[in-house]
Amino acid sequence: MIAASSTRPQPRWQTLWRESITDAHELLHLLDLAHLAGNLPAADAGFALRVPRGFVARMRRGDARDPLLLQVLPQLAECDSRPAALLDAVGDGAARAAPGVIHKYRGRALLIASGACAVHCRYCFRRHFPYAEEAAAAQHWRGAVDWLRARPDIDELILSGGDPLSLSTAKLAELSDALRDLPQLKRLRLHTRLPVVLPERVDAELCAWLAALPWPVVIVLHANHAQELDASVADACARLRATGAQLLNQSVLLKHINDSADCLRALSEQLFAIGVLPYYLHQLDHVQGTLHFEVDDARALELVDALRQRLPGYLLPRLVREEPGQPAKTPLQSP
């Protein structure tokens, strides 16, 4: 068990998190794009801006169409009201099983470990999620663990959020200690964007925790563009692999960001170069404030067909959509 200490200095990743950019005008100024300030929506369109400075350093100065910038910069299009847009497009609310626990698929449960993220992606499918009401970490995870204890059919637990790595390693260790007496658990999976946007999070303490876990661990990263994967991310992935964890990646297909075969091919190849296998390519969830990112199904299928001709099968992500009430992700296939 990793014990918490009130006297130890704050980890560097937490300091960098605290120094993240939260003002869109500052972000534009740093990128020599201050002239675009008139295009910003009022009050961040109801979804606060947050982006680590290290991630901003990977953006191209003076380029208003930089694919990393477009993922985080508030847009006036987010204020458009469309009938197809929902607050909960994937049915998380209906699948709530216990405080912070979502149960959709047989044998697996998802734990909303934290509502915090190091980066606020504008296409986020949980941008309207009621995190304040779904505190799985409350009372030392008791409600979530009690539910799991009563479900011997759940053999894989998925830590999601928000981002589970936004929690201190001591808090994560508190959870894993509580899970150790559940004999049905065979695998632990973490869905996280932090090793990509804040690779300093992958520190020695986190790696020691991961290496000591009694279950096989799968870490599903989230990168959408090869430009996100610099040397610092490669180093973080190497540290994660050294713990014995398997690394996968899931992306979202996003208009004007990665909706070309060249972009998607470069992403798959760069992921493999740093030891990560492509896993899912998600079609956008129809969440209010995100539909300007949507790529239609016909175009998505064209892109995957083009990738199939250019990449070996193990580098081809599965094109899927999440549909409420379905027993698994829905694959999209050419007719």
N, C-alpha and C positions, 0 to 999 in steps of 0.2 A: 504494500500500500504506500502511496506517495502522500506524505503528510503536508498540510498547508502550514505556512509560517507567516505571521504578521510582520516579522522583522526582516525577512529577506527582501532584497531590492526587486523592484518591478521588472519582469522580463522585458527584453528589448522589444519584442513584438507588441506588447501592450503599449509601450511608449509610442511606437510608430503608429499604432491604431489611433491613439489619442491625438496624434498630429495629423490625421487624415484631413483632406479637404472637404469641407461641408458647405462651401459657398460657391455657387456657379460662376459668379463674377471673378472670383479669385482663380478658379480653374481656367476660365477663358483668358485671363490676363497672363497666366503662366505659359499658355500655349500660343501667345501672340494672336489671340482671336477676340480681343476685347470688343471689336466692332460688331460682334454677333450678340452682344448683351441684350439688344432690343428684341431678339427672338425668343428670349426666355419667358416661360410662363410665370405667373405670379405664384409665390409660395411653393415653388418646386412641384406644381401640379398635384399637391397633396401627398407627395412621396419624397422624403428628404434625400438630398444628395449626400453621398459619402463615398469617397474613393481614396485609397492610400496613395501617398506621394510617389512611392516606388512604382506603382502601376501607371501613374501619370507620366513618369519618366520614360515609359515605353511608347508613349504617344508621339506622333509627328507634329512638331511645332508648325503653326501656320496652316495646318490641314484641317479644314472644317469637316471633312468626310473621313477622318481617321476612324478605323473600325473599332478601336478601343474607346475613343471619345464618345462615339455614337451609342455605346452601350450604357453610358453613365450620365450623359448630359440631359437635363430636363428639356422636353420639347413641347411646343404649343400643341402638337398633334395629340398629346396625352389628354388634353382637355376635351377632345371630341367625344360626343356621346353617340354610341352606336347600339342599336337594339341587340346585336349579337354578343356584346360584351357583358361579362358577368363579374361579380365580385369573387365568387368561388367557382371557377370554371372546371375544376377537376373533382369536385364532390368531396373535399376534405371534411366538411362539416357533417355530412351524412355518414361518414365512415369513422367518426370519433367513437372510440371504444372506452376510453378512460382519460383522465387528465393528461393531455399531451400525447396521447396514443391514437394513431390512425391505423385502422385495420381494413385493408382493401383486398389483399391477395392471400390465397391459401398458404399457410406455413410461414408467413412473414408479417411482421408488424413494424410500423414506423414510429419512432419516438421523436417528437418535436423537442429536441434537447435544449434549444435556445431560440429566442426570437431575434438575436443580433446577427448581423453580417458585417464583414469588413468592407464590403463594397455593396452599394445599392444599384443593382442592375435594373434598368428601366423596364425591361420586359418581364420582370419577376412575376411568377404565377401565384406567389403568396404575398403580394404587395398589400393586399387588403385582409390578410389573415389576422384573427383576433388573438395575437400572441399573449396579451395580458391575461386572457381567460384560459390559456392552455400552457400552464407552467408545469411541465413534467418534472422539473428539478425541485419543485416545492416539496417541503417536508422530506428532504433527502431522497427524492425519487419514489417515495413509498407507494403512492397510488399506482404509478406505472408498473413498478415491480410486483405489487400485489396482483394486478391484472395478469401479468405474464405468468406468475406462479400458478394461476388458476387455468392456464391455457397450455396444456402439454403438447398441443399440436403446433405451437409456434416454435420453429427451430432456427429462425434467422431474425435477428433484430437489426433494424436500420436506424442509424442515428442521423437525423436531418435537422431542419430548422426553417428559417434562420440557418446558422451554420454551427454544427456541434463543436468545431474547433475554436469558436469564439469563447467557449468556457475555459477556465483555467484547467491545467492538467490535474490539479488536485481535485477539482469538481468532477472531471471525467473519471478519475480513479475511484471516487466515491460511488459513482454509478457502477463501474465494472466490479467493484467489491460486492455490491448488492446483488449483482447478476450471477456471481460465481456458484451459488447454491441452486441454480436452475438447471437441472440435468438435461432438459430438452434442448437447450441452446447448442447449436452446432457451428454457427457462423456469426460474426459481427461485421456489419457493413457501415461505413461512414461516407456520407455524401457531403463534400466540402469544396469550397472555392478558395479557401484561405491559402493553401500551398501555391496557388497561381497568383493571387492578388497581393498576398502578404507572406511570401515564402519564409520569412524570419520566424513565423509561427512554428515551423518544423525545427524545434530546438532539441537539445539533448534530453530534457525532461520529458517532452512528448514522446520522443523515440524510445526512451526507456520504458514508458508506460505501454506503448504499443508492443514492444518486444516481449513484455512480460504477460500479455494477455493469454488466457488459456484456450482461446478459440482461433481458428483461421480468420484472418482479417482481410477484408476487401475495402479498398479506399477508392471511391468514385469521385474523381476530380471533375471540374467544370471549366473548360476552356472552349472558346468559340472561334478563335482565330490564331494562326501560328505566331502572330506578332506578340501575343501574350506570353509566349514560352521562351523567355530569355535564359541566360546562364544561371541566374539566381533560382529560377524555377527548376531547371535541370538539376541543380545541386540539392534542392529540397526533395525532389523525387528520388534521387539517389539515396538520401538519408531514409526516406520512407521505405524504399525497397530493402534496405539493409536490415530493417526490423522484421522482414519476412512477409510484409503485406503485399497483396496483389493490387496493382494499380490499373484502373480503367478510367475512361473519360466519357462524359456525356456533354453534348452540345445542343444548342437550340438553333434552328435554321432561322436566320434573321435577315430581313430585307436590307440591302445596301451595306451589310456587314460581312456576311459569309455566303451569300447566295450566288456563288459561282463555283464551277467544278475546280478551277485552279485554286481557289481559297480552301475549299474542303480537302482537296488532295494534299496541299501543303500542310494543313492542320494534321491530317492523319500521319503523314510522314514525319513531321516534327515530333508528334506525340511518341511515335515508335522510337525515334532517336533518343528520347529521354526515358525510355522504359515504360511507357504507358500505352495500353491498347485502346483503340476507339471502341465504344460500347453502344451508345445510343445517339442518334440525331433526332431530336424532338421537333415535331411540328408545334408551332406556337399555340399555347393555351389561350383561349379567347377571354382574356382577363381585361376588365375595364382599364383603359389607359395604355394598352399595349398593341392595339391592332395595326398601328402603322408599321410594325415590324413584320407583319404577316407575309409569307410566301405561299402562293396557292399550291394545292396538291399536285396539279399537273406539272408545274415547274419543279417542285420538290422531287417528283419521280424522275423527271428528265435529268436532274442533277445526280441522283443516285445511279441511274443507268450509265451516265457518263463516267462516274467514279468506278463503277464495276469494270469498265473497260480499261481503266488506267491503274487500278490498284489490285494487289493480291487480296484474296477474300478476307484474310485476317486483319486487314486494315480498313475494311468497309464497315462503317457503323450501320446499325439497323435503324431505318427510318420508321418512327413510331409516333403515335398520338395517344395521349391519356384521355380516356372517355369514362365519365362517371358511371359506376355500377358494373363495369366490365371486370372479368376475373384476371385480366392481365393487360399490359400495354397492347394497343392495337397496331399491328404492323401495316404499313402502307405499301401496296404492291401494284405494279403496272397491270392493267387489265389484259 
